[in-house]
Amino acid sequence: MVTTADGSDDRLHAFVNWESAIEQGSLTEATADYRVEPSDRLIYPRVSKHGTIVILEDLKQVWDEDEIKELGRQIWMLNSPFYLFGVNRRRRGDANDFHVQFKTDLPGIDEAFEQQLTQALDNYQAVIRGRIERDGASVSSHVTVEFGGDETYSEIFPVTGELREANWEIRVFNLAGRQAGGVSVQDMRQYFEKYGGVTVYDKGFRLPYYGAENDWLGLEYDHSHRKNRSKLLPDHLHVTRALNDLPTQGRIFGVVNVNTSREGRLAAGDRKSSGDYLKIQVSRDRLVANNAFETLQRSVRQSLDYYAALKRRLTAEAIDVVRPSERPESKLRRLRRLVDDAIAAHPEDETIEVIGSELDDVEDSLERVRESDEASRAFLGPLASAGMAALAIEHETRKDVRDARAKLHKLAAIAKAHSIPELKETSDALVAWLNRFEATRNLFLPLMEADDRDSIEPMECEAVARSAVSNLKPLLGKVVVEFAMQRGLQFPPAAFAEWNAIFQNVLLNAANATLDEEAPRIRISSGIRNRHGFVRVSDNGVGIGEGADEMFKPFVRRSSISDERRELGMGGTGLGLTIVEMIASNRNCEVAFVPPEGREWSTTFELSWRAEQ
């Protein structure tokens, strides 16, 4: 490492022997050799008179494309992510500005990664900005929350503690539905799981202790303990169940900017002697846990609680709940009494007799609906129990998968370092299996995220279809899925999990139907016909023959079709299409099997609804 201080004619040249440093076991115990020598300004960027250069020599690892991309992610995170779109306080073009750039000879990787990262981080739904300011003896925290660029709320909170200044910006994301720039929701969630949270920068340098893996603001703790009232907000800001809208670590990306050297210079005499000011530990990875740090921690968390209270209040104001005052059966009985009285009073009136006849038909229809509803409820309980058990298992395996991947990475490194091909082959096979296992977990993603389950909004048909196919890839095998969809066509307002469940069942049915085909194919198409939108799923499998509508009833299956190719049903029980019809009906959609779109297809399933556009 070579470094020259501002205004100095000499530079410090330090050498670290990593083999001996690793043997020390602790970063603070490792030693370095150094010498002081005349400085050379030509070695620094923009011919600066001062700066720092770090050179790593004798690298033994061979870097492939995936490893370079991962290195790029790590290097980008040394900077504030907000630097990428000009929100940070740094001055562009300033030679003193600390900014890491990643360059490689492989064409397009650095540009593609920067573009992807910018698009991913630009899809926020709210921004929380805060700053701590001192005015004489008083210190206050100024917090602003911006929703969607058009709604802004501000509050000033008094600050008690030994902290002079700090500023932060936290972006809250909705990791559901179609993302900006076509970024995969799965990739976004994995990225935020690894790199999200709130990070601390000391005068532009990232402190690695803070971020996604450290719950230093207590967000995950409060979620796990189901806390719903903030201890940091004044009474006039309290809202019922305010912390229900507190974002998790995996939905936020934030930066806190501090300057420990300035805090030390401006600290009063008694605080300076006691060390009770914001300062960094000797390990240089985190701040010292003193009163000043607790003040910073409390202020940043207070701004998040303020956001949660605002979000809860705005949601409550937007919801207009209409509660039926009377059950349909009661209304029908009352109407029947009125019609009977009218017939008794006017026995010769043909119009009243027609009304009575129509009312009989309504009663019969309502009875059929009730019977169908009871049949559906008969299997919803066991199905829900099985689903909750599956989600619980998926949640428990998440950490185990991360641990297994880390151990396999170490195993591969050992195999490479000691030239053990058998061990490397075994490690690669286990990594491949782990990748396939993680891919199958994508089936549960829409159920694991509250936004996917609860957020009701129109969604683009093609985006939902492509996302469902992506999640189902491990189960589709060699089936080729084609798309011929109308751009801009949207489903009626519903949760993403609902449409995803429909596609999962229908696509799995279609895939199972093509088991015996040498070239299995599925085609997903959409369009508008007679002011009705439709999505069709066609396959070149075994077909279903006559009486296709019977397949939507619970536990109805085609006994003439072999067990191996039993395509209509979830796990062979005949529930898949029943669930599809229930979800579709709840969103005013119709489902049916229609004549195939061409001779190359044997079965075509259609979901249709009245289109607004």
GIWO-V823515 format. One record per helix or strand of 2 or more residues. SS is the DSSP state (hx for helix, st for strand). FROM is the first residue (numbers start at 1). LEN is the number of residues. If there is no record, write none. Layout:
ss=SS from=FROM len=LEN
ss=SS from=FROM len=LEN
This chain:
ss=st from=2 len=3
ss=st from=10 len=6
ss=hx from=18 len=7
ss=st from=33 len=6
ss=hx from=41 len=3
ss=hx from=45 len=3
ss=st from=51 len=3
ss=hx from=65 len=12
ss=hx from=81 len=5
ss=hx from=109 len=13
ss=st from=124 len=12
ss=st from=138 len=10
ss=st from=151 len=8
ss=st from=166 len=8
ss=hx from=180 len=3
ss=hx from=185 len=11
ss=st from=197 len=6
ss=st from=205 len=3
ss=hx from=219 len=6
ss=hx from=235 len=3
ss=hx from=242 len=4
ss=hx from=249 len=3
ss=st from=252 len=7
ss=hx from=260 len=7
ss=hx from=269 len=6
ss=hx from=291 len=28
ss=hx from=328 len=18
ss=hx from=350 len=68
ss=hx from=421 len=28
ss=hx from=450 len=5
ss=hx from=461 len=16
ss=st from=480 len=5
ss=hx from=496 len=18
ss=st from=521 len=9
ss=st from=532 len=8
ss=hx from=548 len=5
ss=hx from=563 len=3
ss=hx from=576 len=11
ss=st from=590 len=5
ss=st from=603 len=8
